[in-house]
Amino acid sequence: MHLVRYLSPVDGRPAPGVRTGDTVAPLEGLNSFAELLRLPLAELQAAVTKVGAELPAEGLKYLPPLDGRGEVWCAGVTYERSRGARMEESTEQSVYDKIYTAERPELFQKAPAWRVVVDGEPVGIRSDSGHDVPEPELAVVANSHGEIVGFTICNDMSSRSIEGVNPLYVPQAKLFAGGCALASGIRPVWEVPDPKALGITVSIRRGAGAVFSGATSTEKLVRDLKDLIDVLFLPNDFPDGVILATGTGIVPELDFALAQGDVITITIDELGTLTNPVTTGKEPFGFLATDNLEGIR
């Protein structure tokens, strides 16, 4: 089972639903993911059993599994590989070494719901960067009560050249058009027995061939998932829920950079796959603002 948002073929408006196999069933009595993520976990679990008539899953347009005042945040330097890569690229290596073992994790806002792209849509690389990479990450979905209700896949796109110059440039290295992609579905927490034992793979194709592949496991994540959510909620309210990407354990070597036209595919065990083509600059992402104004997203 995956919780999804899609454009209704009946009225063309976004609708929350449950995807099971080849069908999607709308959630009865709910008009948005925001409404769903306002519910306590027990009520949310009951709500997703109340569905309407099934639709064929194929042919539906899927939307990011977040809306309203929902936000995506990220945790940084949570894998040993990430610590090493950040230190390798940076002029200020010690900050990454310290944060890896610090009591307080690195957390930063990645995108409001309307800036998120979904499976099949493009991700972006900055026109002023020159060295960008994907960051495949397990993403934790929390409701407005700070309870973990599910998991999805995040591609936390990153400019290594910008962050490497100065760690204070992290917002510019992380927050840009097409910088955040989510898989179209959320796997409910009760269907994922051990989120700290999930294999993660990424492959990047350029033309007809693969130019990079990598693998890791969430067992290498040094932070506790609930602890990350608790720290995030301590000073903040998330009235329509939040998705927290938990960091990456796969970082290409410094001689690799994404290019226009590359295709990134991320797979996480039990969750599914996220695939996005790569484009450059902000112009290709004007649809995010337009769709938001028109109520499509």
MILUM-115982 format. One line per field, with one value per residue (C-alpha): x, y, z; residue in three letters. Coordinates in steps of 0.25 Angstrom, whole numbers, plus 2048, in hexadecimal, padded with zeros to 3 digits. Layout:
<lodrens>
east [X,...]
north [Y,...]
up [Z,...]
aa [ALA,...]
</lodrens>
This chain:
<lodrens>
east [800,804,7FD,7FD,7F8,7F3,7EB,7DC,7D8,7CA,7CC,7DB,7DE,7E8,7E3,7E9,7E9,7EE,7F6,7F6,7FC,7F5,7EA,7E8,7DC,7D9,7D8,7CA,7C8,7D6,7D9,7E8,7F4,7F4,7E7,7ED,7FA,7F2,7ED,7F3,7FA,7EE,7E4,7EC,7EE,7DF,7DC,7E4,7DB,7CF,7D0,7C7,7C6,7D4,7DA,7E5,7F2,7F8,7F6,7F3,7FC,802,806,810,80B,80A,801,7FC,806,80E,81D,829,835,843,84D,85B,868,861,869,878,879,872,87C,888,882,87F,88D,893,88C,88D,897,891,892,891,883,87E,887,881,872,873,874,86E,862,85A,858,859,84B,847,83A,83A,82D,81F,815,813,821,822,823,81F,823,824,826,833,83D,846,854,858,85E,868,86D,875,875,868,864,858,856,84D,847,83D,832,82A,81B,816,808,805,806,814,811,818,80D,815,821,824,830,837,842,848,850,85C,867,874,87C,873,873,882,886,880,876,86E,86A,862,854,859,85F,852,846,844,83A,838,841,837,831,828,822,813,80F,811,812,80B,813,80B,810,81F,824,832,835,843,846,842,84B,84D,852,854,858,85B,85A,85F,85B,85B,864,866,870,86E,868,868,862,861,857,84F,856,862,85A,860,854,847,83B,832,83C,83E,82F,82F,83A,833,825,82B,82B,822,813,810,801,800,80B,819,823,831,83C,846,853,85B,865,868,870,878,887,88B,88E,87F,875,866,864,858,850,855,84A,84B,844,843,83E,83B,837,828,825,827,82E,830,835,838,83F,849,847,84F,84A,83D,835,831,82A,820,815,816,812,807,801,801,7F9,7EF,7ED,7F3,7FD]
north [800,80E,81B,824,831,832,83A,835,831,835,844,846,84A,844,838,82F,820,812,80B,7FC,7F5,7F9,802,80F,811,81F,822,825,831,837,841,843,83D,849,844,835,83A,842,835,82D,820,817,820,821,812,810,81B,814,808,811,811,813,80D,808,80E,809,80D,80E,81B,824,830,82F,83B,83C,836,843,84F,85B,860,854,855,84D,84D,846,841,842,83A,82E,823,821,822,830,835,830,836,844,844,841,84C,857,862,860,851,852,856,849,840,847,846,837,834,840,83F,849,844,84D,851,85A,85E,858,85C,860,856,85F,85E,84F,847,838,82C,82E,83D,844,847,853,857,866,86D,874,867,85E,852,84C,83E,837,833,826,826,81F,829,829,82E,834,838,845,83E,83B,82C,824,81F,81B,81B,81F,822,82F,834,840,847,84E,857,852,85E,868,861,85E,86C,870,868,874,873,866,86D,871,863,85C,865,868,865,856,853,84A,83E,834,826,827,81D,81D,80F,80E,80C,800,7F9,7FC,7F3,7F8,805,804,7F8,7FD,7FC,808,809,814,813,81F,81D,826,823,814,811,811,81B,819,80F,80D,806,807,803,80B,802,80B,818,81C,824,81E,822,826,82E,836,839,83D,847,84C,84E,854,862,861,85D,856,858,850,846,846,83D,83B,836,82F,831,829,81E,81E,82A,829,82C,83A,837,835,840,83F,844,849,83D,833,82A,826,81A,817,80B,808,7FA,7F9,807,807,80F,81E,822,830,836,842,850,85D,86A,86F,871,863,864,86F,865,863,871,871,864,869,875,86D,863,858,854]
up [800,7FD,800,7F4,7EE,7E0,7D7,7D7,7C9,7CD,7D1,7CE,7DD,7E6,7EE,7F9,7F7,7FA,7EF,7F0,7E4,7D7,7DD,7E5,7EE,7F3,802,806,80E,80B,801,803,809,813,819,81A,821,82B,831,83C,837,83C,835,829,828,829,81F,814,815,810,801,7F5,7E8,7E2,7D6,7CD,7D2,7C4,7BD,7CA,7CC,7DA,7E2,7ED,7FA,802,800,808,812,812,811,80E,817,817,820,81C,81F,825,81D,81E,80F,80F,81A,812,805,80B,812,804,7FD,807,80B,81A,81C,82B,82C,825,82E,83A,836,833,841,848,851,848,83A,82D,829,81E,816,808,801,804,7FE,7F1,7ED,7ED,7E0,7DF,7D8,7C9,7CB,7C9,7D4,7D2,7D3,7D5,7C9,7D2,7D9,7D0,7D9,7DD,7E2,7E7,7F5,7F7,804,80D,810,81D,81C,829,82C,833,841,83E,83C,831,828,81C,813,805,7FC,7FA,7F0,7F8,7EC,7F1,7EB,7F0,7EA,7F1,7FF,7FE,7FD,80A,813,815,807,80A,807,7F9,7F7,7FB,7F8,7E9,7DE,7DC,7E8,7F0,7EA,7F1,7ED,7EA,7F5,804,80A,817,824,828,81B,81D,828,829,822,827,81E,810,804,7FC,7EE,7E4,7D5,7CB,7BC,7B2,7A4,7A2,7AD,7BD,7C2,7D1,7DA,7E9,7F5,804,80F,819,824,822,826,833,838,83E,835,840,847,83A,839,848,846,83A,841,84E,849,83D,83A,82D,82C,81F,822,81E,816,81B,812,81B,814,809,80A,7FB,7F5,7E8,7E8,7E5,7D7,7D4,7D1,7CC,7BE,7B6,7B1,7BC,7C1,7D0,7D6,7E5,7EB,7FA,7FE,802,7FD,7EE,7E4,7E1,7D3,7CE,7C2,7C4,7BE,7C1,7C7,7CC,7BF,7BD,7CB,7C9,7C9,7D8,7DB,7D0,7D4,7E2,7DF,7D6,7E2,7DA,7E4]
aa [MET,HIS,LEU,VAL,ARG,TYR,LEU,SER,PRO,VAL,ASP,GLY,ARG,PRO,ALA,PRO,GLY,VAL,ARG,THR,GLY,ASP,THR,VAL,ALA,PRO,LEU,GLU,GLY,LEU,ASN,SER,PHE,ALA,GLU,LEU,LEU,ARG,LEU,PRO,LEU,ALA,GLU,LEU,GLN,ALA,ALA,VAL,THR,LYS,VAL,GLY,ALA,GLU,LEU,PRO,ALA,GLU,GLY,LEU,LYS,TYR,LEU,PRO,PRO,LEU,ASP,GLY,ARG,GLY,GLU,VAL,TRP,CYS,ALA,GLY,VAL,THR,TYR,GLU,ARG,SER,ARG,GLY,ALA,ARG,MET,GLU,GLU,SER,THR,GLU,GLN,SER,VAL,TYR,ASP,LYS,ILE,TYR,THR,ALA,GLU,ARG,PRO,GLU,LEU,PHE,GLN,LYS,ALA,PRO,ALA,TRP,ARG,VAL,VAL,VAL,ASP,GLY,GLU,PRO,VAL,GLY,ILE,ARG,SER,ASP,SER,GLY,HIS,ASP,VAL,PRO,GLU,PRO,GLU,LEU,ALA,VAL,VAL,ALA,ASN,SER,HIS,GLY,GLU,ILE,VAL,GLY,PHE,THR,ILE,CYS,ASN,ASP,MET,SER,SER,ARG,SER,ILE,GLU,GLY,VAL,ASN,PRO,LEU,TYR,VAL,PRO,GLN,ALA,LYS,LEU,PHE,ALA,GLY,GLY,CYS,ALA,LEU,ALA,SER,GLY,ILE,ARG,PRO,VAL,TRP,GLU,VAL,PRO,ASP,PRO,LYS,ALA,LEU,GLY,ILE,THR,VAL,SER,ILE,ARG,ARG,GLY,ALA,GLY,ALA,VAL,PHE,SER,GLY,ALA,THR,SER,THR,GLU,LYS,LEU,VAL,ARG,ASP,LEU,LYS,ASP,LEU,ILE,ASP,VAL,LEU,PHE,LEU,PRO,ASN,ASP,PHE,PRO,ASP,GLY,VAL,ILE,LEU,ALA,THR,GLY,THR,GLY,ILE,VAL,PRO,GLU,LEU,ASP,PHE,ALA,LEU,ALA,GLN,GLY,ASP,VAL,ILE,THR,ILE,THR,ILE,ASP,GLU,LEU,GLY,THR,LEU,THR,ASN,PRO,VAL,THR,THR,GLY,LYS,GLU,PRO,PHE,GLY,PHE,LEU,ALA,THR,ASP,ASN,LEU,GLU,GLY,ILE,ARG]
</lodrens>
